[in-house]
Amino acid sequence: MTNLTKETVFSAKWLAMKKIDYVDPKGVQRTWETVERTTRTGDCDGVHVVAVVRKETGDELVLVKQFRPPVDKVCVEFPAGLVDGGESPEAAALRELLEETGYTGKVEHVSPVVCLEPGMSNANARLIHVTIDAASVPVAPTPTEDEFIEVVLVPVDGLLEKLQEWSATQVVDVAVYAYAVGLRAARR
């Protein structure tokens, strides 16, 4: 496949809509509509923080709930955010975790760059696994003025069931749900 042209149809502060003309594997010229972030400064747009509080009674996953206008519902998500210019993904993850949840922790693993919705956008991120000591007491979160976040701790052992319950009235982010399914599959 070969991209022939990429035209910006509309651009705003955070996103740009583009039209890509390309040639498919059969030699047919086609058009694809896509959205791109306008803020990428490094190899990835953002981070999703898989933060686990290590407790003797069982590990708990730190999740956030926040209203998302595109889906008109509260979403259950990993703490997440954009990587600022000059900032490493690890630093961005720890910054976002602190800002959104009040927790600090230790980075244990950084994923390669992963696609978020490749059929619609070039948006990408890194998953950053962070462990939090059970004795760690969170400080007051400092979200931005347009973030209205509820922090929730969910026992890892009951994660999939809790997500099923919440999905009746809220939207569960695909990354969180896939994580829960992966945990279930690994334990069988």
N, C-alpha and C positions, 0 to 999 in steps of 0.2 A: 504494500500500500504506500501511496505517496501523497503527502499533503501538497496541494498546489498553491492555495492562498488562504490567508486568515485575515478576516475583516472584522474590525470592531464595529458592532451595531449600536451599542450603548455602553457608556462607562460612567461609574459613580465612585464614591469614596472607597468602598470595599470590594466591589465586584465589577466585572465587565462582561457583557454578553458579546459573543463572537460567532461568526459564521465561518466554517472551514469548508473549503472545496477540496476534495481529495479523490484519488483514484483507488477503487477497491481491488482485491486480488484478481477479479475477473476482467479488470481493465475498464470498468464502468465508472464514469465520473459521477460523484455524489456530493451532497451538501449535508453538513452536520452542524447543529446549533449547540453551543456550549457556553458555560459560564467559567470565568477564570477570576481568581483573586488578584487584586491590584497591589497587594501589600507584600508579596513574597520577596524576601531579601536574601535568603540562603537556599538550601536545597529542599526545605520543607516549609509549608505554611504555618503549621501549628503542632501542638502536642496534645495527647490525651493521656491523662495520668491515672494509671491503675495503681491506686494507693491502698495498701493493706495494713490494717492495724493488727499487730501480732499480740494476741492475748492468750493467757493460759487456758481460758475457757473456750477458745476457738477464734480463729482469725475473722476479722470484719472488714468488709470492703467499704471504702469511702465513696459515696455517690452524691451527686447534686441533682436537685429538681429545680427546673426553671421554665418559665413560660417562653415558648418560641413562637413568634408571630407567623412564620411560614406554615406551621401545622396547626396553629390556633389552639394549642394545648400545652400543658405542662409536660416537659420531657424529663425522663430519668437518664442521666448521663454520667460519664466519668468527668471529673474536673478537667477542664481543657481551655486552651486559648492559643492565640497567635504567638509566634516567635518574633520578638522585636529585633530590629537591625543590630548586628553585632553581638547578639545573645546566642548562646549555645542552646540546643534543645533541652539539655539537662537543667540549665539555669532557668529556662522558660517554664519547665515542668514544676520545679520547686517554687518559683514565683507564683504561678497560677494556683498551685495547691494551697499556698499560704493565703493568697488574696481571696480565693473562693471558699476555703474551708477553715482557715486558721491553723491548719496542721503543717508541721515540718517533718521531713523524713530523709531517708537515705536512698539515693538512686541505685537500684540493683541491676537493671537491664534497660537497654535502649534498642528499640526495634530498628530495622532499616526503614526507609521511607516507604509508606504504604498509601495506596489510593483510597479515597473515601467513597467516591461515587463516579467511577471512570466513564460511565455512559452519559453523564451529564456535565461533568466538570473535571478540571485538572487539579482540583483541591487535593492536598495530601497532608500527611502528618506522620509523626513518630509516636508510637506507644511507649511510654516511659513507666516502668514498673518501680514503684517506690514502697519501701517498708517504713512503717511508723512504729516506734516502740510503744508498748501499752502504757507506760508511765508518762508518755508525752501528753501534756495538757494543751489543747488548742487555744490560741489567742482569738480575739474577735476577728472574723473575716473582714476584709476591706474590698468588697467588690466595687466595680466601677458604678457610676450613677445610674446606668441603664441595666444593671444586672440585679435581679431579685431572686436570690438563691436560697434554697433550703438545703442544708447539709443532712444527709442520712447515712447512718452506719448500718450495714446489713451483714448478718452472719454469712460467711462464705458457704457454709453447709446448706443454708436454706435459700440461697440466692435465686435460683431458677423459679422456685415456687413464689417468692416475693415478687419477682418481675411479672409472673403470670397474673398475680393478684392486681398489681398496679396497672397492668395493661388494659384493664376494664375501663379505666377513666383517664389514663395518661398514655403518652407515647414513650416507649422504651427505645433508646438509641440502639442501632444494630450492633455496634461494637460491644456494648454492655451485654446484650442478649447472647451474642456469639461467645463472649467470654464465659457466661453462665453455662451454655450448652457444652463448651469445651471442658469446663470443670466437671460437669456431670459425666461426660464421655470418658474422661481420664480416670474417673473413680470406679468405673465398671470393670 
